[in-house]
Amino acid sequence: MLLAPKEKKQEEKKPFTFLEFSTKIIDDFKAVKRTGNALVYLSAVNRLIAYANNHKITFEQIDYTFLEAFRDKLLQDGLKVNSVGNYYRSIRALYNKAIKAKIVSRDLYPFKDISIKTDKTAKRAIKIDDLAKIYQYSRKINSHEWHAANYFFLSFALRGMSFTDMAYLKTDNLYKGFVTYKRRKTKRIYNIRLHPLALEIFKLYQNNNTDYLLPVFPKGTEEDGIQAKKITRQWIKQTNDYLKQLAKKCSIDTNLTTYVARHTWATTAKRLGYANEMIAEALGHEYGNKITNTYLDNFDEHLVN
């Protein structure tokens, strides 16, 4: 008579800690080259773990009382309301993923009682007169200020294109007088008419010994990798530092950054009488409700350009 094999005692599943689960999600983002998301989540996770002083803290322990105390500590440390909000949105997203993965019960979800506040961002656009001051200011060729101004005006000439998207542009992106590219943030494809100013700036860097139109990434840099993200951040920081100096020399009372080019393009278009819907389409923003967005997708590209 054959005896049935003894059933192996099922090992109890070890519950994921907040850090273990978050690390897995961050690694998944890195694997699919969503480096920006990975770094944003990593920053929030590091902050929370440092505050808790406990690498083994579980999702169950991250309750309403914990989150309220965590927010108070961040504000006491001098973080701005919007920075705190960014951390909380990342932690909330991780908590939601943990619920879907059955790591923690939905009944314990603490964010239904947590208000994530934001402060209205100050206007960052500059006037056309100030734009002209910067453009006409004499800059030594190949100086840091010269490069910073080039990147600023390139963004302005390309409908407020982000620094990251400009950094990844290659010769293949230029075709028949247009710049065609996929925006890193939204994965949406854009066709922008190549303004003479943009073409002039690209020509300044045509022998930059890299794989790209601008000399940001060294040859062999892995696209959208951690190193590429760090390089981009460093370039943006350095460019903003020199734009700030340039603004001071031009007597412009504005915190001049690469992002100001985007705001200035949009504000200038508004002052010229273009509709908000048209500007939203040009910038790649959603405008109004889903039905409105459907109409926006059908705007004539010629009219946008």
DARA-V938029 format. One record per residue. N is the residue number from 0. RES is the residue in one letter. PHI is phi in degrees with one decimal (* if undefined). OMEGA is omega in whole degrees, -180 to 180 (NA if undefined). D_LAST is the distance of its C-alpha to the last C-alpha in Angstrom with 2 decimals. Layout:
N,RES,PHI,OMEGA,D_LAST ; N,RES,PHI,OMEGA,D_LAST
This chain:
0,M,*,-179,84.21 ; 1,L,-82.8,177,80.68 ; 2,L,-92.4,178,79.46 ; 3,A,-67.3,179,75.84 ; 4,P,-61.7,180,74.01 ; 5,K,-64.4,178,73.61 ; 6,E,-70.9,179,70.24 ; 7,K,-70.6,178,68.36 ; 8,K,-66.7,-179,67.82 ; 9,Q,-64.9,178,64.15 ; 10,E,-75.0,178,62.71 ; 11,E,-69.6,-179,61.23 ; 12,K,-71.1,177,57.51 ; 13,K,-77.2,-178,56.75 ; 14,P,-65.8,176,54.16 ; 15,F,-69.8,169,50.94 ; 16,T,-82.1,179,50.67 ; 17,F,-59.3,-178,47.43 ; 18,L,-66.8,-179,46.91 ; 19,E,-62.2,-179,47.72 ; 20,F,-66.2,-179,45.39 ; 21,S,-64.1,179,42.51 ; 22,T,-62.5,178,43.03 ; 23,K,-63.7,179,42.78 ; 24,I,-63.4,180,39.45 ; 25,I,-63.7,178,38.09 ; 26,D,-63.6,177,39.38 ; 27,D,-63.7,177,37.70 ; 28,F,-62.1,180,34.32 ; 29,K,-62.7,-177,34.99 ; 30,A,-63.4,-180,36.00 ; 31,V,-103.4,175,32.65 ; 32,K,63.6,173,30.75 ; 33,R,-93.8,-172,29.70 ; 34,T,-64.4,180,30.88 ; 35,G,-58.8,178,29.07 ; 36,N,-60.3,-178,30.85 ; 37,A,-59.5,-177,34.07 ; 38,L,-70.5,178,34.09 ; 39,V,-64.3,179,33.31 ; 40,Y,-63.9,-178,36.15 ; 41,L,-60.3,180,38.43 ; 42,S,-61.7,180,38.11 ; 43,A,-66.5,-180,39.04 ; 44,V,-63.1,180,41.90 ; 45,N,-60.7,179,43.32 ; 46,R,-63.4,-177,43.35 ; 47,L,-66.6,-179,45.15 ; 48,I,-64.8,179,47.67 ; 49,A,-62.8,179,48.42 ; 50,Y,-67.0,-178,49.08 ; 51,A,-68.0,-176,51.22 ; 52,N,53.5,-176,53.03 ; 53,N,-153.5,-179,53.59 ; 54,H,-70.1,-177,51.99 ; 55,K,-106.3,-180,53.60 ; 56,I,-62.0,-178,52.26 ; 57,T,-102.9,178,51.56 ; 58,F,-63.0,180,49.07 ; 59,E,-60.8,-178,52.07 ; 60,Q,-79.8,179,52.70 ; 61,I,-88.9,-177,49.19 ; 62,D,-106.0,-178,50.03 ; 63,Y,-57.1,-178,49.20 ; 64,T,-61.7,179,51.68 ; 65,F,-61.6,-176,50.40 ; 66,L,-66.0,178,46.72 ; 67,E,-64.5,179,47.62 ; 68,A,-67.8,178,49.68 ; 69,F,-62.5,179,46.99 ; 70,R,-63.2,179,44.43 ; 71,D,-58.7,-179,47.00 ; 72,K,-66.6,179,47.63 ; 73,L,-62.8,179,43.96 ; 74,L,-67.1,177,43.64 ; 75,Q,-64.4,179,46.93 ; 76,D,-77.1,176,45.60 ; 77,G,96.4,179,42.89 ; 78,L,-72.5,179,39.86 ; 79,K,-76.9,-178,37.28 ; 80,V,-56.3,-178,36.97 ; 81,N,-67.5,178,33.49 ; 82,S,-66.9,177,34.86 ; 83,V,-61.5,179,37.80 ; 84,G,-60.5,178,35.55 ; 85,N,-63.3,178,33.64 ; 86,Y,-61.8,-176,37.03 ; 87,Y,-67.9,177,38.24 ; 88,R,-65.2,178,35.26 ; 89,S,-67.1,-180,35.88 ; 90,I,-66.2,178,39.62 ; 91,R,-62.8,179,39.08 ; 92,A,-62.6,178,36.90 ; 93,L,-65.5,179,39.69 ; 94,Y,-63.5,179,42.29 ; 95,N,-63.3,178,40.51 ; 96,K,-65.6,180,40.35 ; 97,A,-67.1,177,44.05 ; 98,I,-63.6,-180,44.92 ; 99,K,-63.9,179,43.25 ; 100,A,-86.0,179,45.12 ; 101,K,62.7,177,48.36 ; 102,I,-82.6,-179,48.96 ; 103,V,-141.2,-179,49.51 ; 104,S,-74.2,177,50.38 ; 105,R,-61.4,-179,47.84 ; 106,D,-63.7,-177,50.61 ; 107,L,-92.3,-177,50.31 ; 108,Y,-53.5,-173,46.57 ; 109,P,-90.1,-170,46.60 ; 110,F,-80.3,178,43.07 ; 111,K,-66.7,179,43.76 ; 112,D,-107.8,-178,45.60 ; 113,I,-105.7,177,43.28 ; 114,S,-96.8,179,40.62 ; 115,I,-96.0,-174,37.68 ; 116,K,-89.3,174,36.59 ; 117,T,-138.4,174,33.47 ; 118,D,-95.9,179,33.00 ; 119,K,-65.4,-180,29.96 ; 120,T,-72.8,179,27.83 ; 121,A,-66.7,177,27.72 ; 122,K,-59.9,-176,24.55 ; 123,R,-116.7,-179,23.20 ; 124,A,-80.8,174,20.67 ; 125,I,-115.8,-178,21.78 ; 126,K,-78.2,180,21.46 ; 127,I,-59.4,179,19.61 ; 128,D,-60.2,179,23.13 ; 129,D,-69.6,177,23.90 ; 130,L,-60.6,180,20.73 ; 131,A,-65.7,179,21.91 ; 132,K,-59.3,-179,25.40 ; 133,I,-66.0,-178,24.43 ; 134,Y,-64.4,-176,22.40 ; 135,Q,-85.9,-179,25.37 ; 136,Y,-65.7,-177,28.05 ; 137,S,-72.5,-178,30.02 ; 138,R,-125.5,179,29.98 ; 139,K,-68.8,-179,32.25 ; 140,I,-58.3,-180,30.50 ; 141,N,72.1,174,30.78 ; 142,S,-77.7,180,31.97 ; 143,H,-61.1,-180,30.87 ; 144,E,-66.6,179,29.13 ; 145,W,-62.8,178,27.28 ; 146,H,-63.9,-178,25.93 ; 147,A,-59.3,180,25.15 ; 148,A,-66.2,178,23.13 ; 149,N,-59.6,-178,21.23 ; 150,Y,-66.3,179,20.26 ; 151,F,-62.4,-177,19.35 ; 152,F,-74.5,174,16.99 ; 153,L,-65.3,178,15.51 ; 154,S,-61.3,-180,14.69 ; 155,F,-62.0,-178,13.24 ; 156,A,-73.0,-180,11.02 ; 157,L,-109.0,176,9.87 ; 158,R,57.6,176,8.95 ; 159,G,74.4,179,12.71 ; 160,M,-58.1,-179,13.60 ; 161,S,-69.2,-180,17.35 ; 162,F,-60.0,-179,19.95 ; 163,T,-60.4,180,21.34 ; 164,D,-64.2,178,18.24 ; 165,M,-65.0,-177,17.84 ; 166,A,-62.2,-177,21.57 ; 167,Y,-91.9,-179,21.43 ; 168,L,-67.2,177,18.85 ; 169,K,-122.2,179,20.66 ; 170,T,-56.0,-180,20.34 ; 171,D,-62.3,-180,19.80 ; 172,N,-77.0,179,16.47 ; 173,L,-99.6,-178,15.14 ; 174,Y,-154.6,176,14.85 ; 175,K,51.0,175,13.90 ; 176,G,79.5,179,11.40 ; 177,F,-129.1,170,9.70 ; 178,V,-106.4,179,11.14 ; 179,T,-111.5,-177,12.43 ; 180,Y,-154.1,174,14.70 ; 181,K,-102.1,-179,16.71 ; 182,R,-66.3,-177,16.85 ; 183,R,-60.3,-173,20.53 ; 184,K,-74.2,-173,21.06 ; 185,T,-110.4,-177,19.83 ; 186,K,66.0,180,19.87 ; 187,R,-89.1,-177,16.63 ; 188,I,-93.6,-180,14.43 ; 189,Y,-126.3,173,10.76 ; 190,N,-122.7,-177,8.54 ; 191,I,-114.9,178,6.41 ; 192,R,-61.7,-177,5.82 ; 193,L,-80.5,-180,9.22 ; 194,H,-66.8,179,9.58 ; 195,P,-51.7,179,13.18 ; 196,L,-64.1,179,14.50 ; 197,A,-64.3,180,13.76 ; 198,L,-62.7,179,15.35 ; 199,E,-61.7,-179,18.18 ; 200,I,-70.6,177,18.95 ; 201,F,-58.4,-179,19.01 ; 202,K,-64.6,179,21.46 ; 203,L,-65.3,-175,23.71 ; 204,Y,-115.8,-173,24.40 ; 205,Q,-67.8,177,24.58 ; 206,N,-115.3,-173,28.37 ; 207,N,-91.9,175,28.57 ; 208,N,60.4,174,30.94 ; 209,T,-129.4,178,29.13 ; 210,D,-87.0,-172,27.32 ; 211,Y,-122.3,-180,23.99 ; 212,L,-71.9,177,21.60 ; 213,L,-114.1,-176,22.94 ; 214,P,-84.4,-178,26.71 ; 215,V,-93.1,-176,26.93 ; 216,F,-98.2,173,28.85 ; 217,P,-65.7,178,32.02 ; 218,K,-58.2,177,32.54 ; 219,G,88.4,179,33.84 ; 220,T,-67.3,180,32.30 ; 221,E,-72.8,-178,32.06 ; 222,E,-61.4,177,28.51 ; 223,D,63.9,176,28.36 ; 224,G,-80.8,-180,32.06 ; 225,I,-58.7,-179,33.93 ; 226,Q,-62.3,179,34.14 ; 227,A,-62.0,180,30.40 ; 228,K,-65.3,179,29.85 ; 229,K,-65.3,179,32.49 ; 230,I,-62.7,-180,31.02 ; 231,T,-61.2,-180,27.57 ; 232,R,-60.4,-179,29.28 ; 233,Q,-65.7,179,31.37 ; 234,W,-64.9,179,28.49 ; 235,I,-63.7,179,26.64 ; 236,K,-60.6,-179,29.97 ; 237,Q,-65.7,179,30.68 ; 238,T,-61.4,180,27.26 ; 239,N,-64.7,178,27.64 ; 240,D,-59.6,-178,31.17 ; 241,Y,-78.0,174,30.15 ; 242,L,-66.2,178,27.24 ; 243,K,-63.5,178,29.92 ; 244,Q,-64.6,-179,32.16 ; 245,L,-64.4,179,29.50 ; 246,A,-61.8,180,28.87 ; 247,K,-63.7,180,32.63 ; 248,K,-66.8,180,32.98 ; 249,C,-93.4,180,30.31 ; 250,S,56.6,178,32.12 ; 251,I,-106.2,-176,29.26 ; 252,D,-88.2,180,30.81 ; 253,T,-144.8,175,28.26 ; 254,N,-76.6,-174,28.53 ; 255,L,-71.9,179,25.68 ; 256,T,-137.5,177,24.36 ; 257,T,-60.3,-177,21.47 ; 258,Y,-72.9,178,20.45 ; 259,V,-62.6,178,20.38 ; 260,A,-60.0,-180,17.20 ; 261,R,-66.1,179,15.46 ; 262,H,-62.8,-178,17.31 ; 263,T,-66.6,178,16.63 ; 264,W,-60.4,-178,12.83 ; 265,A,-64.4,-179,13.27 ; 266,T,-66.5,178,16.06 ; 267,T,-62.6,178,14.44 ; 268,A,-61.3,180,11.59 ; 269,K,-64.1,-179,14.64 ; 270,R,-67.2,178,16.65 ; 271,L,-81.4,173,14.20 ; 272,G,100.0,-180,14.83 ; 273,Y,-76.9,-177,11.98 ; 274,A,-69.7,179,13.79 ; 275,N,-57.6,-180,14.89 ; 276,E,-61.3,-180,13.91 ; 277,M,-66.6,-180,10.19 ; 278,I,-65.6,179,10.66 ; 279,A,-60.7,179,12.90 ; 280,E,-63.7,-178,10.62 ; 281,A,-64.5,-179,8.05 ; 282,L,-83.4,-177,11.35 ; 283,G,84.5,178,13.05 ; 284,H,-91.0,170,15.72 ; 285,E,-80.4,179,17.87 ; 286,Y,-131.1,178,18.20 ; 287,G,70.7,-178,21.41 ; 288,N,-91.3,-175,23.64 ; 289,K,-63.6,180,23.34 ; 290,I,-66.1,177,22.92 ; 291,T,-59.5,-179,19.98 ; 292,N,-62.7,178,18.40 ; 293,T,-63.2,178,19.10 ; 294,Y,-66.7,-179,17.19 ; 295,L,-61.3,-180,14.17 ; 296,D,-61.5,-177,14.22 ; 297,N,-96.9,178,13.87 ; 298,F,-61.4,178,10.64 ; 299,D,-66.9,-179,8.85 ; 300,E,-58.8,179,6.21 ; 301,H,-62.0,-179,5.21 ; 302,L,-66.0,178,5.45 ; 303,V,-60.5,-179,3.81 ; 304,N,-68.3,NA,0.00
